[in-house]
C-alpha cells in the first residue's frame, strides 16, 4: 500500500483561491510612472507561471488584481577599499488588491534584489530595469505565498 504526505505545490493552493481566470491592472504612480510600467510585464508573467492560470479581460475573469507601486528604493550594501559602492539592494513595496464577486482583500508585498556594479560606476538603465523587475517578481512571489496559505487553510476547513 502506498501513502503520501499530502504535499500540494503552492501554485495549486494559490489557484484554489485565484480561480482559473485572472485579470490584472497596474495603477500608474504619478510620482514614479517609469517604474510602474515595468511592473505590468512582471505581473502578467507571475500570474501565468506562479498561479498556472489564464489572463483574461476583467469582464471575463473570476479574480481581478490591482497592483500599485508604493515604493522603490536602492540602498548601498557593500563598499570597496576606496569607499566606492560595489553592491546595491533594490527593495520594492507593492500594494495588491484582490477583487472577486464576493469580496475585496488587500495585501502588502515586498521584494528585494541584490546586485553588483563596478567601483566608481553608476547604475545603468539596464541594471536598474533588471533590479526593479527582479525585486517585483520576488514581491509577487511573496503575494503568491500569501494566497497559497489562504488556499491551504480553505482545504483544512
Beta strands, then each sheet from edge to edge (+ up, - down):
strand 1: 21-27
strand 2: 54-55
strand 3: 63-79
strand 4: 85-99
strand 5: 104-116
sheet 1: 2+ 1+ 3+ 4- 5+
end
